[in-house]
Amino acid sequence: MDVYGCIAFLTVTVLAAHGFHPAAEDGGIYIAGIYLRLNPGLFPHDAEFVRAPMAYSSFAAMMAGASRILHLPADWTIFWAHLLTIALTLCAAKRVSEKCGHNAAEQLGAIALLAAWWTMPVAGTSLNIGDPYVTARSFSTPLSLLAVSFALEPWHDESKRWLWRPLLLCLLYLVSTAFMHELMFGFAVTFIVLLRAKMSHRWRPLLAILTLLAIGLGFVLSMTARPESTAFVRAELSREYWFLSQWSWYEVCGLLAPLLLFGALMKMERSKVSTDLLSASLVAGLASLLVAVLFARERFAEHLVARLQPLRMFTLLYAVLTIYLGAHIVRYSRTFLDRSRLVWSKRLFLMAPTALFILSACAMFIVQKVQFSSSPHIELPASADTTRNPWVAAFRWIRQNTAEDALFAIDAEYIHQPHNDAQTFRATALRSVLPDQSKDGGEAAVDSALADQWQIGTDAQTNLNTLDDADREARLRPLGATWIVLTARSPTSFPCPYNNGEVKVCRLNPRS
């Protein structure tokens, strides 16, 4: 099987091992934006929350355009885009591995481990290396890796003449990253600047200067930030993963372990390119960690640095480390084979890398099955089984049986309800809903213009399932809600035309 055949096989492997849940978690945020692009009449009451993630990304516009050009339903466009981004990420990983001097077998090991660890959590950042859904990050990650691969090439020859091709292609992929995700673009640029500094002859003073500049920038941003409203601060503090003091010990270990590995691997590596990549990764990780420790704190009057989420640099670092480890698992296995004289040990270590990759993929498969226990493992658009999840079934009923201008209320923490599997309302129901604590809270935490509306909406929907109808009316009527989604066990006298035993959809009493 050639390299492209291996990438095609591993792309399917990622889908099979890690699943596909397009409207779950952040996937739902971006899908709602795609549908709004295709139908501007959607979400008449809450379009600002749908547009917020689209403001600095061309993702939704590109996906909606692809749906129109290809004459594909949006659901199928999203599915094929998911497979495309997986394949693109594996191709980018192969190229990074190749530029590090790894041979064909080691490159295969690099992309195989990346495929096996696809949904590996990145410490406590609330991100994974890859996702079982499509977002702007699905494109920014491979584009960033491609930019890194061209940054690893020489930009001038021995006579100091510029080699424009790798430089221009590196810039092209960086610009493409910026169009997709501006925050990840910032991390990619920072990483490549550190990498190129390490590759220069005067790298120590350059790295010191760049690190001091990062710390100085964090200080300046903290000192010059404007005062924040009470609602905005509340939204920011609801993002616990922004603040290291809120992390569990094992999440902190998720930051320190890669840094220790980068340091250890640097001592073992003989290739200059690989050493430069590992050194830049270590410095980038240490700098982002230092900035977060110094300036991303809850007790500060403002949280501008926290909003920039410096620890999300580790998303790129995890990808680089996975690529490197995958290649070297194969390398060290083959080295042991070459030195071993025992036939049985040769056979054992010949199978060891493959067994490790398969076991890793199986472990991640089990994790995904547990995390999405009430949903099909692969949620294909044409599958009737997509309504196995009772919340999804209720949301789909709403989509088919209510008016586009309806405004729904649902418990502020509905995404954490049993059997929900983090399935989002807007992306599935395609109806307006009052702001929730989880996903809309994330938007309000980075856009102060949404904070007041978010606070009002979440306060009105807090503990909505346990309130009596009078309290529900008092909270929701002033906000214009016309429908309410409750758990099936919630007592109510409102008429409920839909009830699947887990979730019911009820109409608020009309005004008297």
Secondary structure as GFF3:
##gff-version 3
##sequence-region A 1 512
A	DSSP	alpha_helix	3	18	.	.	.	ID=ss1
A	DSSP	alpha_helix	25	38	.	.	.	ID=ss2
A	DSSP	alpha_helix	47	51	.	.	.	ID=ss3
A	DSSP	three_ten_helix	52	54	.	.	.	ID=ss4
A	DSSP	alpha_helix	59	70	.	.	.	ID=ss5
A	DSSP	alpha_helix	74	99	.	.	.	ID=ss6
A	DSSP	alpha_helix	104	116	.	.	.	ID=ss7
A	DSSP	alpha_helix	136	151	.	.	.	ID=ss8
A	DSSP	alpha_helix	164	180	.	.	.	ID=ss9
A	DSSP	alpha_helix	182	199	.	.	.	ID=ss10
A	DSSP	alpha_helix	203	224	.	.	.	ID=ss11
A	DSSP	alpha_helix	230	237	.	.	.	ID=ss12
A	DSSP	three_ten_helix	240	242	.	.	.	ID=ss13
A	DSSP	three_ten_helix	244	246	.	.	.	ID=ss14
A	DSSP	alpha_helix	249	268	.	.	.	ID=ss15
A	DSSP	alpha_helix	272	295	.	.	.	ID=ss16
A	DSSP	alpha_helix	304	308	.	.	.	ID=ss17
A	DSSP	three_ten_helix	310	312	.	.	.	ID=ss18
A	DSSP	alpha_helix	313	339	.	.	.	ID=ss19
A	DSSP	alpha_helix	343	371	.	.	.	ID=ss20
A	DSSP	three_ten_helix	384	387	.	.	.	ID=ss21
A	DSSP	alpha_helix	390	401	.	.	.	ID=ss22
A	DSSP	beta_strand	407	410	.	.	.	ID=ss23
A	DSSP	three_ten_helix	414	416	.	.	.	ID=ss24
A	DSSP	alpha_helix	425	429	.	.	.	ID=ss25
A	DSSP	beta_strand	432	433	.	.	.	ID=ss26
A	DSSP	alpha_helix	439	446	.	.	.	ID=ss27
A	DSSP	three_ten_helix	448	450	.	.	.	ID=ss28
A	DSSP	alpha_helix	451	461	.	.	.	ID=ss29
A	DSSP	three_ten_helix	464	466	.	.	.	ID=ss30
A	DSSP	alpha_helix	469	476	.	.	.	ID=ss31
A	DSSP	three_ten_helix	477	479	.	.	.	ID=ss32
A	DSSP	beta_strand	483	487	.	.	.	ID=ss33
A	DSSP	beta_strand	498	499	.	.	.	ID=ss34
A	DSSP	beta_strand	503	507	.	.	.	ID=ss35
###
